[in-house]
Amino acid sequence: AMVDLSFSHSANLSANTQYKMGTLKAGYRPAIAAYGGLIMDQSEYGNVVISSAGDVFFRPSASVSSSVPVRCGATYILA
């Protein structure tokens, strides 16, 4: 499944720090994988991480200014 994600932030985001974007509804959560169920996909600024519990995190590869909107696309396997 493919999902497009975005979230607003009022403070600068630090590189290599995970920021929670939200939680997927139960029917849209990824399958549990042997390595813990984390799926990563490149975005414009970093990676999207989706846990098997459905929590969605954004981890920028470089610091992001508070004035820059974060929009990401993630691909993951449904349970």
BELZIGI-V387537 format. One record per residue. N is the residue number from 1. RES is the residue in three letters. OMEGA is omega in degrees with one decimal (999 if undefined). Layout:
n->N res->RES omega->OMEGA
n->N res->RES omega->OMEGA
//
This chain:
n->1 res->ALA omega->178.8
n->2 res->MET omega->178.3
n->3 res->VAL omega->175.4
n->4 res->ASP omega->-174.6
n->5 res->LEU omega->172.4
n->6 res->SER omega->173.0
n->7 res->PHE omega->-178.6
n->8 res->SER omega->179.3
n->9 res->HIS omega->-176.8
n->10 res->SER omega->179.0
n->11 res->ALA omega->175.5
n->12 res->ASN omega->177.3
n->13 res->LEU omega->-178.7
n->14 res->SER omega->179.4
n->15 res->ALA omega->174.7
n->16 res->ASN omega->175.4
n->17 res->THR omega->-179.4
n->18 res->GLN omega->177.3
n->19 res->TYR omega->-177.8
n->20 res->LYS omega->179.1
n->21 res->MET omega->-177.6
n->22 res->GLY omega->-179.1
n->23 res->THR omega->177.9
n->24 res->LEU omega->175.5
n->25 res->LYS omega->-172.7
n->26 res->ALA omega->-177.2
n->27 res->GLY omega->-176.4
n->28 res->TYR omega->-178.7
n->29 res->ARG omega->-177.8
n->30 res->PRO omega->176.6
n->31 res->ALA omega->178.3
n->32 res->ILE omega->178.5
n->33 res->ALA omega->-176.8
n->34 res->ALA omega->-178.0
n->35 res->TYR omega->173.3
n->36 res->GLY omega->174.3
n->37 res->GLY omega->179.4
n->38 res->LEU omega->178.6
n->39 res->ILE omega->178.9
n->40 res->MET omega->177.2
n->41 res->ASP omega->-178.4
n->42 res->GLN omega->172.2
n->43 res->SER omega->-177.2
n->44 res->GLU omega->-173.3
n->45 res->TYR omega->-176.0
n->46 res->GLY omega->-177.3
n->47 res->ASN omega->170.3
n->48 res->VAL omega->178.8
n->49 res->VAL omega->178.1
n->50 res->ILE omega->-179.8
n->51 res->SER omega->179.1
n->52 res->SER omega->176.2
n->53 res->ALA omega->178.2
n->54 res->GLY omega->177.8
n->55 res->ASP omega->-177.7
n->56 res->VAL omega->-179.9
n->57 res->PHE omega->173.2
n->58 res->PHE omega->178.7
n->59 res->ARG omega->-178.8
n->60 res->PRO omega->177.7
n->61 res->SER omega->175.3
n->62 res->ALA omega->179.6
n->63 res->SER omega->-177.4
n->64 res->VAL omega->179.9
n->65 res->SER omega->179.4
n->66 res->SER omega->-178.7
n->67 res->SER omega->-177.2
n->68 res->VAL omega->176.9
n->69 res->PRO omega->180.0
n->70 res->VAL omega->177.1
n->71 res->ARG omega->-174.9
n->72 res->CYS omega->171.2
n->73 res->GLY omega->-179.2
n->74 res->ALA omega->175.1
n->75 res->THR omega->179.8
n->76 res->TYR omega->-177.4
n->77 res->ILE omega->178.1
n->78 res->LEU omega->178.5
n->79 res->ALA omega->999
//
